[in-house]
């Protein structure tokens, strides 16, 4: 009987250890973009991961619906604003790690450290150098000019990228200015509204449109695959440019908090940051990690002074304004 009891205790301990070594991730990022980094983490630590991929907003709504029943440990997103919404909704808990606090600037993490940025991206103006001079698109406001009517491409307003850009603009310049900006670019774009940033970049490269608003890395990734398009495609990063982070939040439902925090620590470590940057052509949030070659040096970029936390506070207002102006 004693031997049987010891065996049962051992099996329970083994099962518990096994559970603790598995992290469940709800990921709004494309699987091909995050898997190489996660695989490296598992290789180094022996901690397994289970990846559930879908749209960031879709997963946010799923977490709300699941409540305390959610099996997820981590929420990985393409957008810091959605992480801030998750924090406000009470879905997250603080990440207690000195390493995370040291590696990630305060502008790119939650006030209570319940979420942190893991990679940085900029909202830029892509253009065709054969048809557009860079000084013509020196800032986003220049796209309000009527000369871009029928020549400008924008992403559908239902996507989180234009939503977070709008939220940052509201925080920086106010709702009235942002409404005028949205009405102008929607009018100039007309039917040139695309389902993805990649499609906008492709449309510029093939001459369908002349300018577009995209995340910077879509231009880099396109040119990496299509080097012959260099004469047809470039981008400007305006001074005080809008930015966002791909980030990760620690969920209150986490059953494997210790392993989940180890994964977060790896994502913001020098090696994790290097992998994210090189695989995806994004900027490290850790300012000490070098920027990949062929990308604009960090000191040449001037970010908006609005924090990701503040941007997140304006997400609902941004979505309402997008609806108001008919930005479909």
C-alpha positions in Angstrom: 0.0 0.0 0.0 2.8 2.3 1.0 4.6 1.6 -2.3 1.4 2.2 -4.3 0.9 5.5 -2.5 4.5 6.6 -3.2 4.0 5.7 -6.9 0.8 7.8 -7.0 2.5 10.8 -5.3 5.4 10.5 -7.8 3.1 10.4 -10.8 1.2 13.5 -9.5 4.4 15.3 -9.0 5.6 14.4 -12.4 2.3 15.5 -14.0 2.5 18.8 -12.1 6.0 19.4 -13.2 5.1 18.6 -16.8 2.2 21.1 -16.6 4.4 23.8 -15.1 6.8 23.4 -18.1 4.1 24.2 -20.7 3.1 27.8 -21.5 -0.2 28.4 -23.4 0.0 31.5 -25.6 -2.9 33.3 -27.3 -1.1 35.0 -30.2 -2.3 37.7 -32.5 0.9 37.6 -34.5 1.5 35.5 -37.5 2.7 32.0 -36.5 5.6 32.2 -39.0 6.9 35.4 -37.4 6.9 34.2 -33.7 7.7 30.4 -34.0 11.4 30.8 -34.6 11.8 32.8 -31.4 9.6 30.5 -29.4 11.4 27.4 -30.7 14.7 28.9 -29.6 13.2 29.5 -26.1 12.1 25.9 -25.9 15.4 24.6 -27.1 17.3 26.5 -24.4 15.0 25.9 -21.5 13.1 22.7 -22.2 9.8 24.6 -21.5 7.2 23.7 -24.1 4.6 26.1 -25.5 1.2 25.8 -27.0 0.4 28.4 -29.6 -3.2 29.5 -30.4 -3.1 32.0 -33.3 -5.9 34.3 -34.5 -6.5 38.1 -34.8 -5.5 40.3 -31.9 -9.0 41.7 -31.4 -10.6 38.3 -31.9 -8.4 36.9 -29.1 -9.1 39.8 -26.8 -12.8 39.1 -27.2 -12.2 35.4 -26.6 -10.4 36.2 -23.4 -13.3 38.4 -22.2 -15.7 35.6 -23.0 -13.6 32.9 -21.3 -13.0 34.9 -18.1 -11.6 32.8 -15.3 -11.9 29.7 -17.4 -9.3 30.7 -19.9 -6.4 28.2 -20.3 -4.0 30.9 -21.5 -0.9 32.1 -19.7 0.2 34.8 -22.1 -1.4 37.2 -24.6 0.9 38.1 -27.5 -0.4 40.9 -29.7 0.5 43.0 -32.7 -0.6 46.1 -30.9 0.1 47.7 -27.5 -3.3 49.5 -27.4 -5.1 46.1 -27.2 -2.9 45.1 -24.3 -3.7 48.3 -22.5 -7.4 47.5 -23.1 -6.8 44.0 -21.6 -5.2 45.6 -18.6 -8.1 48.0 -18.0 -10.5 45.1 -18.4 -8.8 43.3 -15.5 -7.4 40.4 -17.6 -3.7 40.9 -16.7 -1.5 40.6 -13.7 1.9 42.3 -13.0 5.1 40.7 -14.4 7.3 40.6 -11.4 10.8 40.6 -13.0 13.7 43.1 -12.5 15.2 41.9 -15.8 12.0 43.0 -17.7 11.9 46.4 -16.0 15.6 46.9 -16.9 15.3 45.9 -20.5 12.1 47.7 -21.6 11.8 51.5 -21.4 8.8 52.7 -19.4 7.2 54.3 -22.5 6.8 50.7 -23.9 5.3 48.9 -20.9 2.2 49.1 -18.7 2.3 51.3 -15.6 1.9 48.1 -13.5 4.2 46.0 -15.7 1.3 43.7 -16.6 2.3 44.0 -20.3 5.6 44.9 -22.1 6.6 45.6 -25.6 8.8 43.0 -27.3 9.4 44.7 -30.7 8.9 48.2 -32.0 7.4 49.3 -35.3 6.7 52.6 -37.0 3.8 53.9 -39.0 5.4 55.4 -42.1 4.6 56.8 -45.5 5.6 54.4 -48.3 5.9 55.9 -51.8 7.1 55.3 -55.4 10.4 57.4 -55.8 9.7 57.6 -59.6 6.5 59.5 -59.0 6.9 61.2 -55.6 9.7 63.3 -54.1 10.4 62.5 -50.4 9.8 66.1 -49.4 6.3 65.8 -50.7 5.5 63.3 -48.0 7.5 64.7 -45.1 4.6 64.2 -42.6 1.2 62.5 -42.4 -0.5 65.9 -42.7 0.8 66.2 -46.2 -1.4 63.3 -47.2 -4.5 65.6 -46.6 -3.6 67.5 -49.8 -6.0 67.0 -52.6 -3.2 66.2 -55.0 -3.1 62.7 -53.5 -6.7 62.0 -54.6 -6.8 58.6 -56.3 -3.1 58.1 -55.6 -3.2 57.3 -51.8 -3.7 53.8 -50.4 -4.8 53.1 -46.8 -5.7 50.0 -44.8 -9.2 49.2 -43.8 -10.4 51.1 -40.8 -11.4 47.9 -39.0 -7.8 46.9 -38.6 -5.9 47.6 -35.3 -3.0 49.3 -37.1 -4.9 52.4 -38.3 -7.0 52.3 -35.1 -3.9 52.6 -32.9 -2.4 55.2 -35.2 -5.6 57.2 -34.8 -5.5 56.8 -31.1 -2.0 58.1 -30.9 -2.9 61.1 -33.1 -5.9 61.9 -30.8 -3.7 61.8 -27.8 -1.1 64.1 -29.5 -3.2 66.5 -31.6 -6.8 66.2 -30.3 -10.0 64.7 -31.6 -11.0 67.7 -33.9 -7.7 67.6 -35.8 -7.8 63.8 -36.1 -11.3 63.9 -37.5 -10.2 66.3 -40.2 -7.2 64.1 -41.0 -9.3 61.0 -41.3 -11.9 62.6 -43.5 -9.2 63.9 -45.8 -7.3 60.6 -46.3 -10.6 58.7 -46.7 -11.6 61.1 -49.4 -8.2 60.9 -51.1 -8.1 57.1 -51.0 -11.5 56.6 -52.5 -11.8 52.9 -53.3 -8.0 52.4 -52.7 -8.6 50.8 -49.3 -6.7 47.5 -48.8 -7.0 44.5 -46.5 -3.4 44.6 -45.5 -0.2 46.7 -45.4 1.5 44.1 -47.6 -1.1 44.7 -50.3 -0.5 48.5 -50.1 3.2 48.0 -50.5 2.6 45.7 -53.5 0.3 48.2 -55.1 2.9 51.0 -54.8 5.6 48.7 -56.3 3.5 47.8 -59.3 2.3 51.4 -59.9 -1.3 51.0 -58.9 -1.0 53.8 -56.3 1.8 56.3 -55.5 1.7 56.6 -51.7 0.4 54.6 -48.7 0.4 54.4 -44.9 2.0 51.2 -43.6 4.2 49.7 -40.9 7.8 50.1 -41.8 8.8 46.5 -41.9 6.4 45.7 -44.7 8.6 47.7 -47.0 11.7 46.0 -45.8 10.2 42.5 -46.1 8.9 43.2 -49.7 12.3 44.5 -50.8 14.0 41.5 -49.2 11.9 39.2 -51.4 11.8 41.5 -54.4 15.1 43.4 -54.6 14.3 44.6 -58.2 11.5 46.8 -56.7 14.0 49.2 -55.0 13.5 51.8 -57.7 9.7 51.7 -57.2 9.5 51.6 -53.4 10.8 53.6 -50.4 9.4 55.1 -47.3 9.6 58.3 -45.1 9.5 58.1 -41.3 8.1 61.5 -40.3 9.5 63.4 -37.3 7.5 62.5 -34.2 6.3 59.5 -36.1 3.5 57.2 -34.7 4.8 54.0 -33.3 3.5 50.8 -31.7 4.8 47.7 -30.2 4.1 44.0 -30.6 3.8 43.1 -26.9 3.0 40.4 -24.4 0.7 40.4 -21.3 0.7 38.0 -18.4 -2.8 36.8 -17.9 -4.5 36.5 -14.5 -5.6 33.0 -15.5 -2.0 31.8 -15.9 -1.5 28.4 -14.2 2.2 28.4 -15.1 3.2 31.9 -14.1 6.9 31.1 -13.4 7.4 29.5 -16.8 5.4 32.3 -18.5 7.7 34.9 -16.9 10.8 33.0 -18.1 9.4 33.2 -21.6 8.8 37.0 -21.3 12.3 37.4 -20.0 13.7 35.6 -23.0 11.6 37.7 -25.4 13.2 41.0 -24.0 16.7 39.5 -23.5 19.4 40.6 -25.9 19.2 37.3 -27.8 15.4 37.3 -28.0 15.4 40.9 -29.1 18.0 40.1 -31.8 15.9 37.2 -33.1 12.7 39.2 -33.3 14.5 42.1 -35.0 16.3 40.0 -37.6 13.4 37.6 -38.4 10.8 40.4 -38.7 12.8 43.5 -39.6 11.4 45.2 -36.5 13.2 47.4 -34.0 14.3 46.0 -30.6 12.5 47.6 -27.7 15.7 47.2 -25.7 17.8 50.2 -26.8 21.1 48.4 -26.2 20.4 45.8 -28.9 21.7 46.7 -32.3 19.3 47.5 -35.1 19.5 45.1 -38.1 21.5 46.4 -41.1 19.6 48.2 -43.9 17.2 49.7 -41.4 17.2 53.4 -40.4 19.5 53.9 -37.4 17.7 54.4 -34.1 19.2 57.8 -33.5 17.8 59.0 -36.8 14.2 58.3 -35.7 12.2 60.7 -33.6 9.3 59.0 -31.9 6.0 60.5 -30.8 6.2 61.5 -27.2 2.9 59.7 -26.5 3.4 56.5 -24.5 1.8 53.2 -25.6 -0.2 53.2 -22.3 -1.7 56.6 -23.2 -2.4 55.5 -26.7 -4.3 52.6 -25.3 -6.6 54.9 -23.3 -7.8 56.5 -26.6 -8.5 53.2 -28.5 -12.3 53.2 -28.0 -12.4 56.9 -28.9 -10.4 56.2 -32.1 -12.7 53.3 -33.2 -15.7 55.6 -32.6 -14.2 58.3 -34.7 -13.2 55.9 -37.5 -16.9 54.8 -37.6 -18.1 58.4 -37.5 -16.2 59.5 -40.6 -17.2 56.4 -42.6 -13.6 54.9 -42.7 -14.6 51.4 -43.6 
